[in-house]
Amino acid sequence: TSSQCEVPKDPRYPECPGKVDWMRARWTSDPCYAFYGVDGSDCSFLVYLSEVEWFCPPLAWRNHSSQPSPQHVHQAAFRTDLSMLLDQIGAGKESLSFMKRRIRRLAPQWTTAANRLDAKLEHRWRDQKKVARRITAICRFTYLLFFNCGSLFFFSTETAAVNDEKVCLSLQQDAICHIRVIDTFGTEPAYNHEEYATLHGYRTNWGYWNLNARQYMTMFPHTPDNSFMGFVSEELNETEKRSIQQSKVNSMAVVYGKEASMWKGKEGFLQILHKYMEVHGTVYYETQRPPEVPAFVKNHGLLPQHELQQLLRKAKVKKKKKKKTLGEYVPVVVCIIPGHSILSVRAKVDHGLFAIVAVQVSSQHPYAEQYIGSPHVITVDYNNSAEFDTAIREIMRRKVEPYLPYEYTCEGMLERVHAYIQQQVRPWPPLSSLRLLVSEEGESCVEACRSHGFICEPAHFRFINNKEALRRYGVLDSEMNHILPAFSVLRRECGLQREPLLFSCAGHSPKYRRVCPCRDFRRGQVALCRDCL
């Protein structure tokens, strides 16, 4: 009845009336609202704002204790028989055969990891989800769409046209909020929002999907606006670790750059490296046309992964060749491999990575620099040959034990996937993880949070995007701008974000200080807060 759906004025939920007004004006702007039962009535607004989100108090007339009937709910369990998965991968392509071989080789590690994680979760109840996969591609480096009616969707990609994917998305509008896209490098909010990207020069061939930025899942945590999916690097047992240490050649370096063009202009640094070490390369070449690399480089050509791993395990140092844009020198899987030092180049570069992110890169491998560090990762100034020389001599003196970050182990990957599937379809992470900070002018929330030992959490923007937080800084306005919420002390100006899809950790402006929602994170698992399991 109408009396049951009067907008409450509860001091514990001060934002409820304003959120209802917002829903009245804009509930048709996103198909996810209809998916959750919003139909334009105040009752549906209140149900959504109290049960899907938590801006309004629970409604007394709703049955909050009702649960799905037992026959429709099944407990999720880790599977140890991978035969069904292997059958679904298919055959015919070398890439698929490689995937199958790797899955079989790592099967014991996956099984052990699943058992350990199940014990860590104390065998608690987990609802079984329905997962639908669609093999398709939305662009060269965007791999998976996941959708599922009522849960989450996972996709695997090979070949398909962008137009085909647009049709797919248009057919799935009622469930678009459940789509997940495996996106190697990520997509920042400014590039994702079609209208904003078109008006402000961010429109490209790859962005503008109008998804929540957390629906993009990335290989490395370039920006916390997206969800970090990552990958798995093979773990070593104690025998293998000892074998690596015994077989390591102290004066051997592997320079990874698969194209001859990556080596041009680097002769000075290669000469310094050659002064101390035997230099090996992995440059592609055709038999009749050897690559143009220095004569002292022992080139192995492009190697199968297992041969490349063997080569790397012998080396004392691994150097990644630098190119001009992150898209060309983004770290590959072999960069996260136990038993050697990574020599990474420090060079801040503003750029558009395939025009879907505009991050300022601190080095060739920001993840390794920030979350691993010395002695396993040494970052040097690309323009300082003396620093480079000193770093090489320091590496020669060190004994580096094999190290693999937890989040790149089988268990770390399963832990993330478990959290995403079980929790990301509801308000998450918990509000208790929020730490509110203010950036400096020109500083992004990514940098502001990191400088205090936290990580920016885009899901928390909605809790700080309010008048109470910014009123003291001057004239308050609301607009579509990916740096908002933010303020300028000098101009006595501040603004709220009008479009939730534009909440951005990565946005920054020399004129404004950002209001930043930070959170804590689990040691070795940057994707999850301390209470996120």
Secondary structure as UniProt FT lines:
FT   HELIX           3..5
FT   TURN            11..12
FT   TURN            14..15
FT   HELIX           16..26
FT   HELIX           27..29
FT   HELIX           31..35
FT   TURN            36..37
FT   HELIX           42..47
FT   HELIX           48..52
FT   TURN            60..61
FT   TURN            64..65
FT   HELIX           70..72
FT   HELIX           83..89
FT   HELIX           94..120
FT   TURN            121..123
FT   STRAND          132..134
FT   TURN            140..141
FT   STRAND          142..147
FT   HELIX           162..171
FT   HELIX           173..178
FT   STRAND          180..183
FT   HELIX           189..192
FT   HELIX           194..200
FT   HELIX           213..215
FT   STRAND          216..218
FT   TURN            224..225
FT   STRAND          227..228
FT   HELIX           238..247
FT   TURN            250..251
FT   STRAND          252..256
FT   HELIX           260..263
FT   TURN            264..265
FT   HELIX           267..276
FT   STRAND          278..281
FT   TURN            287..288
FT   TURN            295..296
FT   STRAND          298..299
FT   HELIX           305..314
FT   STRAND          317..320
FT   HELIX           326..329
FT   HELIX           333..335
FT   TURN            338..339
FT   STRAND          341..350
FT   TURN            354..356
FT   STRAND          360..363
FT   HELIX           366..367
FT   HELIX           368..372
FT   TURN            374..376
FT   STRAND          377..381
FT   TURN            382..383
FT   HELIX           385..397
FT   HELIX           406..408
FT   HELIX           410..423
FT   TURN            424..425
FT   HELIX           431..433
FT   STRAND          434..438
FT   TURN            441..442
FT   HELIX           445..451
FT   TURN            452..453
FT   STRAND          455..456
FT   HELIX           458..460
FT   HELIX           461..464
FT   HELIX           467..470
FT   HELIX           471..473
FT   STRAND          475..479
FT   TURN            482..483
FT   STRAND          486..488
FT   TURN            489..492
FT   STRAND          493..497
FT   HELIX           500..502
FT   TURN            510..511
FT   STRAND          513..519
FT   TURN            523..524
FT   TURN            526..527
FT   TURN            530..531
//
